[in-house]
Amino acid sequence: MMKSPAFSQAIVTEGTGKTVYIGGQNAVNEKNELIGKGDLAVQTEQALKNVQTALEACGATWEDVVKMTIYVVQGQDIRAGFAASQKFLKTAPTISVPFVAGLGNPDYLVEIDVVAFV
């Protein structure tokens, strides 16, 4: 299997523990205000902050994340989002990045969901 520094192609979880599923997080702050309108890097960073908050609330960390799906609106340059994610991801989970026509709000450029195993 090819090894990538950005993601893992397969991860196996074994033993006792809990699985944490975090639904799609967007670039909104605690006041439900959009952060980074028109800027994929800023929106990605905010969405990842929201994922981190949810992970912490469930007793998990980024190191526990085994699967991440990053939905990106068509026409965006994913390199900006990838660069923004590097400060959060210290390990390499499995990652899928589908391009979508749109998200729940026309100003959203990215939505991220994760699965963690603690």
NUNU-730472 format. One record per atom (N, C-alpha, C): x, y, z; residue in three letters. Coordinates in steps of 0.001 Angstrom, whole numbers, plus 500000, padded with zeros to 6 digits. Example, Ala and Ser with C-alpha at 12.3 -4.5 7.8 and 13.67 -1.06 7.14 Angstrom:
BEGIN
513190494310507800ALA/512300495500507800ALA/513200496700507800ALA/512850497750507080SER/513670498940507140SER/512900500030507870SER/
end
This chain:
BEGIN
500842498826500000MET/500000500000500000MET/500890501241500000MET/500550502224499192MET/501298503471499116MET/501100504289500398MET/502165504862500946LYS/502070505693502146LYS/502048507155501737LYS/501066507872502244SER/500920509298501954SER/501134510080503238SER/501820511227503178PRO/501978512044504384PRO/500693512785504758PRO/499734512828503860ALA/498522513614504082ALA/497365512792504633ALA/497323511509504331PHE/496200510687504773PHE/496613509224504784PHE/495829508407505484SER/496038506967505497SER/495024506324504568SER/495429505270503905GLN/494507504584503004GLN/493603503617503744GLN/494045503132504889ALA/493229502223505683ALA/493624502351507146ALA/492638502257508026ILE/492864502268509469ILE/491991501193510062ILE/492547500424510986VAL/491800499381511678VAL/491692499781513143VAL/490495499717513698THR/490309499952515124THR/489966498617515761THR/490584498354516905GLU/490351497093517606GLU/490211497360519090GLU/489606496404519769GLY/489532496487521220GLY/488310497229521704GLY/488316497455523008THR/487189498162523601THR/487425499653523484THR/486385500365523344GLY/486465501812523198GLY/485124502344522758GLY/485128503592522390LYS/483888504185521884LYS/484164504841520548LYS/483168504796519694THR/483249505451518395THR/482464506747518483THR/483079507822518032VAL/482472509149518068VAL/482215509581516629VAL/480978509936516328TYR/480602510429514999TYR/480259511913515131TYR/480949512747514392ILE/480672514187514426ILE/480139514579513058ILE/478902515064513058GLY/478247515459511817GLY/478883516700511214GLY/478479517017510016GLY/479060518099509233GLY/479182519420509986GLY/480401519902510055GLN/480693521186510695GLN/481037522205509620GLN/480461523384509769ASN/480684524473508814ASN/481467525592509480ASN/481647526665508768ALA/482445527799509237ALA/481589528817509977ALA/480905528378511009VAL/480127529303511824VAL/480734529362513219VAL/480622530535513843ASN/481131530672515205ASN/480024530365516200ASN/480321530588517488GLU/479351530268518541GLU/478086531118518457GLU/478129532218517716LYS/476945533068517518LYS/476215532706516222LYS/476631531589515586ASN/476061531125514328ASN/476307532107513180ASN/477422532844513264GLU/477812533777512208GLU/478836533107511304GLU/478688533278510001LEU/479644532726509052LEU/480983533443509194LEU/482044532666509248ILE/483405533200509320ILE/484085532924507982ILE/484664533947507370GLY/485440533764506147GLY/484642533668504867GLY/483629534478504721LYS/482835534438503485LYS/483757534570502270LYS/483645533595501357GLY/484427533625500128GLY/485857533123500259GLY/486273532696501450ASP/487664532296501695ASP/487708530857502210ASP/488103529920501348LEU/488102528508501713LEU/489044528224502879LEU/490213528824502919ALA/491170528564504002ALA/490593528981505351ALA/490013530158505428VAL/489438530652506682VAL/488241529789507090VAL/487398529439506126GLN/486249528590506440GLN/486690527203506903GLN/487716526656506280THR/488215525347506696THR/488729525409508122THR/489484526436508437GLU/490009526571509799GLU/488885526670510825GLU/487847527442510533GLN/486730527569511468GLN/485982526250511611GLN/485750525557510492ALA/485066524261510562ALA/485882523272511396ALA/487202523293511255LEU/488058522404512039LEU/488068522794513518LEU/487974524064513814LYS/487834524497515214LYS/486540523932515795LYS/485478523944514999ASN/484202523399515456ASN/484293521885515658ASN/484998521198514772VAL/485220519764514950VAL/485995519529516243VAL/487034520323516470GLN/487839520165517681GLN/487000520351518939GLN/486128521342518944THR/485237521569520087THR/484356520352520329THR/483816519790519252ALA/482961518600519379ALA/483768517391519859ALA/484977517228519332LEU/485833516131519792LEU/486082516237521288LEU/486467517424521732GLU/486762517631523153GLU/485534517352524023GLU/484366517752523541ALA/483133517517524299ALA/482842516026524449ALA/483364515215523531CYS/483153513762523569CYS/484332513023524192CYS/485302513758524714GLY/486471513119525317GLY/487454512579524301GLY/487482513164523107ALA/488370512713522039ALA/489323513834521633ALA/490358513469520883THR/491315514434520348THR/491501514157518858THR/492263515005518192TRP/492557514790516777TRP/493268513461516552TRP/494072513027517527GLU/494792511771517381GLU/493842510564517339GLU/492611510743517807ASP/491620509666517787ASP/490841509600516477ASP/490970510609515629VAL/490201510663514383VAL/490733509610513409VAL/489808508768512915VAL/490188507720511969VAL/489615507965510568VAL/488578508785510467LYS/487944509042509168LYS/487466510478509119LYS/487782511155508045MET/487348512532507855MET/486820512676506430MET/485659513294506299THR/485123513617504985THR/485017515132504906THR/485624515681503878ILE/485646517134503683ILE/484909517426502379ILE/483725517993502502TYR/482921518345501330TYR/483312519755500906TYR/483726519903499666VAL/484181521198499159VAL/483311521584497966VAL/482872522825497952VAL/482054523314496836VAL/482911523359495568VAL/482333522882494480GLN/483025522866493185GLN/483617524229492873GLN/484791524195492248GLY/485440525429491831GLY/486434525972492848GLY/486473525384494039GLN/487418525832495067GLN/488749525109494883GLN/489820525779495239ASP/491149525188495188ASP/491406524513496532ASP/491374523179496565ILE/491474522471497841ILE/492832522646498518ILE/493820523129497804ARG/495132523342498434ARG/495035524341499582ARG/494172525336499463ALA/494004526319500541ALA/493421525658501777ALA/492445524792501589GLY/491854524068502708GLY/492830523085503319GLY/493611522415502479PHE/494604521464502971PHE/495635522184503842PHE/496106523321503393ALA/497095524083504162ALA/496518524483505518ALA/495263524893505550ALA/494629525302506810ALA/494486524128507767ALA/494338522927507233SER/494125521760508089SER/495400521269508764SER/496540521647508273GLN/497799521100508777GLN/498072521443510239GLN/497560522564510734LYS/497783522903512143LYS/496947522054513092LYS/495932521379512562PHE/495070520529513377PHE/495477519056513306PHE/495822518592512128LEU/496075517166511906LEU/497538516817512159LEU/497776516160513270LYS/499127515700513595LYS/499327514260513152LYS/498230513518513020THR/498259512156512504THR/497496512155511185THR/497574511081510463ALA/496956511024509141ALA/495756510077509137ALA/494535510621509318PRO/493345509766509227PRO/493050509439507763PRO/492090508550507554THR/491609508355506188THR/490784509591505837THR/490946510077504626ILE/490265511309504222ILE/489650511122502839ILE/488396511574502708SER/487737511662501406SER/487372513121501190SER/487551513598499949VAL/487244514996499642VAL/486369515052498392VAL/485056514859498576PRO/484175514991497418PRO/483870516466497124PRO/483812516792495847PHE/483357518112495431PHE/481837518056495285PHE/481168519082495786VAL/479711519131495760VAL/479248520410495074VAL/478019520391494581ALA/477472521565493905ALA/477187522699494882ALA/476833522357496112GLY/476528523373497113GLY/476289522716498454GLY/476224523547499483LEU/475977523086500846LEU/474725523758501391LEU/474434523592502668GLY/473190524076503272GLY/472985525578503212GLY/474043526330503080ASN/473989527785502955ASN/474815528121501723ASN/474329528968500820PRO/475084529253499600PRO/476462529879499846PRO/476700530427501054ASP/477998531009501368ASP/478984530009501951ASP/478516528807502294TYR/479412527770502818TYR/480244527207501665TYR/481537527107501888LEU/482441526537500887LEU/482937525151501285LEU/482804524813502579VAL/483325523545503078VAL/482467523040504233VAL/482381521730504340GLU/481717521078505485GLU/482538519836505806GLU/482763519609507100ILE/483639518513507525ILE/482940517646508544ILE/482975516328508324ASP/482521515403509359ASP/483635514412509640ASP/483647513888510871VAL/484707512961511281VAL/484142511795512074VAL/484923510733512088VAL/484683509590512945VAL/485959509400513761VAL/485798509272515076ALA/486951509051515957ALA/486703507774516756ALA/487784507127517136PHE/487719505943517990PHE/488582506205519212PHE/487941506199520370VAL/488625506491521632VAL/488734505211522428VAL/
end
